[in-house]
Amino acid sequence: MIYRMRAILDAESDVIRDFEIEASASLEELHDAISQSFGFAGNEMASFYQSDDQWTQGEELPLIDMGTGEIPLNDKRIDKVFSEDENRLIYVYDFLHLWTFFIELVETAEKDALKGYPSLIFSHGEVPETPPEKDFSTEDDMGGGLPAEDDLDEDDYDEDQFY
């Protein structure tokens, strides 16, 4: 069985790659397929993150063994990661530049014995020269975290109470 997958670069313009990969391939092979299809050497640090329908970043699936007892990516098969209910991952390539991709299992199909896998089947858009800027704001940045400066009452502080 093969997986038809779509990788979308998190950028202002549409940069999309569709490819087929064997369901028995490892996450490391998926990393190689994605990085190569976007023109990267594949030699930078990278991680996958489980995701939901809203593309919320979940549990990390690191590329290298972090000493936490997790199965290394070269041993973890993608058919053990993807399911009918869990068909999305976030892929971050190059932790210095944070190239971020949305990975989705689009469909499954029967393997073609005459075809080699992984195989790029669709390419749209050019990868920008520099990674897109990331906005690291959270809901707490919108006023749900620390109190506003106006809420601080200087009269509540008495320096003498500490002596």
C-alpha positions in Angstrom: 0.0 0.0 0.0 1.1 3.6 -0.7 0.2 6.9 0.9 -0.6 9.9 -1.3 0.6 12.8 0.8 0.5 16.6 0.5 3.1 18.9 2.0 2.3 22.7 2.1 5.0 25.2 3.1 3.7 27.7 5.7 4.3 30.8 3.5 2.4 33.7 2.0 2.4 32.1 -1.5 1.2 28.6 -2.2 4.1 26.1 -2.2 2.8 22.6 -2.5 4.3 19.2 -3.1 2.2 16.0 -3.5 4.1 12.7 -3.4 3.5 9.0 -2.9 5.4 7.0 -0.3 5.1 3.4 0.8 3.0 3.0 4.0 5.8 0.9 5.4 8.3 3.7 5.0 9.9 5.2 8.1 9.4 8.7 9.4 13.0 9.3 8.4 12.2 8.4 4.8 9.2 10.7 5.0 11.6 13.5 6.2 13.9 12.8 3.3 11.0 12.8 0.8 9.7 16.1 2.1 13.1 17.9 2.3 14.2 16.7 -1.1 10.9 17.6 -2.8 11.3 21.2 -1.6 15.0 21.4 -2.6 16.6 21.0 0.8 19.7 18.8 1.5 17.9 17.1 4.4 20.9 17.4 6.7 19.4 19.9 9.2 17.7 19.1 12.4 14.0 18.4 12.0 11.0 17.1 13.8 7.4 16.0 13.2 4.6 17.0 15.4 1.2 15.3 15.6 -1.6 17.6 14.6 -5.4 17.8 14.5 -7.9 19.2 12.0 -7.1 22.8 13.2 -3.3 22.3 12.6 -2.6 22.5 16.4 0.9 21.4 17.1 0.9 18.4 19.4 3.4 15.8 20.6 6.8 15.9 19.0 8.2 13.0 17.0 11.9 14.0 16.9 14.2 13.0 14.1 17.0 11.9 16.5 16.8 10.0 19.7 16.4 12.5 22.5 17.0 9.9 25.3 13.3 9.8 26.2 12.7 6.2 25.2 10.8 7.1 22.0 11.3 5.0 19.0 13.8 6.6 16.6 12.3 7.9 13.3 14.3 5.4 11.3 12.4 2.7 13.1 8.9 4.3 13.3 6.8 3.4 10.3 4.4 6.0 8.9 1.5 3.6 8.9 1.8 3.5 12.7 1.7 7.3 12.8 -1.1 8.0 10.4 -4.7 6.6 10.7 -8.1 7.5 9.4 -8.6 9.9 12.4 -5.1 11.2 12.6 -4.0 12.1 9.1 -2.0 15.3 9.8 1.5 16.2 10.9 3.4 19.4 11.2 7.0 19.2 10.0 9.7 21.7 11.1 12.9 21.6 9.1 16.1 23.5 10.2 15.5 24.7 13.7 17.6 27.8 13.0 15.3 29.0 10.2 12.1 27.1 11.1 10.8 26.1 7.7 7.4 24.8 8.7 5.2 22.4 6.6 1.7 21.0 6.9 1.7 17.4 6.0 -1.6 15.6 5.2 -2.4 12.0 4.2 -4.7 12.6 1.3 -5.5 9.0 0.4 -4.2 5.5 0.2 -3.7 3.4 -3.0 -2.3 0.2 -4.2 1.4 0.0 -4.9 2.4 0.1 -8.6 5.2 -2.6 -9.0 6.7 -0.6 -11.9 7.1 2.6 -9.9 9.8 3.6 -7.4 8.8 5.2 -4.1 8.8 7.9 -2.8 7.7 9.6 -5.9 6.9 13.3 -6.5 3.6 13.5 -8.3 2.7 17.2 -8.2 4.7 20.4 -7.6 3.3 24.0 -7.3 5.1 27.2 -6.4 8.7 28.1 -5.7 10.3 27.9 -2.3 11.3 31.4 -1.2 15.0 32.2 -0.7 14.5 33.0 3.0 12.1 31.2 5.4 8.8 33.0 6.1 8.7 35.1 9.3 7.0 33.4 12.2 4.5 35.1 14.6 5.0 33.6 18.0 2.1 35.4 19.7 -0.3 33.4 21.7 -3.8 34.0 23.1 -2.2 35.2 26.3 -0.5 38.0 24.4 -3.9 39.3 23.7 -4.6 40.2 27.3 -5.3 36.9 28.8 -2.0 36.5 30.7 -0.4 39.1 33.0 -2.5 42.1 34.1 -2.3 45.3 32.2 0.0 48.0 33.5 -3.0 50.0 34.6 -4.1 47.2 36.9 -0.9 47.4 39.0 -1.4 49.3 42.2 1.8 50.8 43.5 0.2 51.3 47.0 0.1 47.5 47.5 3.9 47.4 47.8 5.4 48.4 51.2 9.1 48.2 51.2 9.2 48.3 55.0 7.4 45.0 55.3 10.5 43.1 54.3 12.8 44.6 57.0 
